[in-house]
Amino acid sequence: MSAMSLDDLYRRVIMDHYQQPRNRGQIEDGSITVDLNNPTCGDRVSVQMRVKNGIIEEAMFEGEGCSISMASASMMTETVKGLDVERAVYLVDLFSRMMQGEEIDTEEFPLEDIEALQGVAKFPARIKCATLAWKALEKGAKESAN
């Protein structure tokens, strides 16, 4: 596949998650809610999760912002459902490192749709957009441990 068509594919994956977000909405019962915003670009996200016995049973989000921030939130909620809190926090670290341009071991972090966000590392101003929901997840996961 040529580089141009790979970029095109990634753009389509991001737009799909932006236009048809997964797990958008609210968890009604027993959830941890973390609200964060990125004042430099106006993105805001509210991440909710229900954690039981150290496992993220449910993860949802609401918010508004650019396609990258909303697509990333959609991808993040898909990725962490069913994971234990420690693993989710570890994935936040791996994702943040990927956004800084580091190569990530895909055996350790099966990227799936998230791979489409790798190109964000080339645009430092957009990294905060991509990591906003992940930072909210991390904060909520740490709250659940207390």
Stockholm file with secondary structure:
# STOCKHOLM 1.0

chainA/1-146         MSAMSLDDLYRRVIMDHYQQPRNRGQIEDGSITVDLNNPTCGDRVSVQMRVKNGIIEEAMFEGEGCSISMASASMMTETVKGLDVERAVYLVDLFSRMMQGEEIDTEEFPLEDIEALQGVAKFPARIKCATLAWKALEKGAKESAN
#=GR chainA/1-146 SS CCHHHHHHHHHHHHHHHHHSCTTBSCCCSSCEEEEEEETTTTEEEEEEEEEETTEEEEEEEEEECCHHHHHHHHHHHHHHTTCBHHHHHHHHHHHHHHHTTCCCCTTTSCCGGGGGGGGGGGCHHHHHHHHHHHHHHHHHHHHHHC
#=GC SS_cons         CCHHHHHHHHHHHHHHHHHSCTTBSCCCSSCEEEEEEETTTTEEEEEEEEEETTEEEEEEEEEECCHHHHHHHHHHHHHHTTCBHHHHHHHHHHHHHHHTTCCCCTTTSCCGGGGGGGGGGGCHHHHHHHHHHHHHHHHHHHHHHC
//
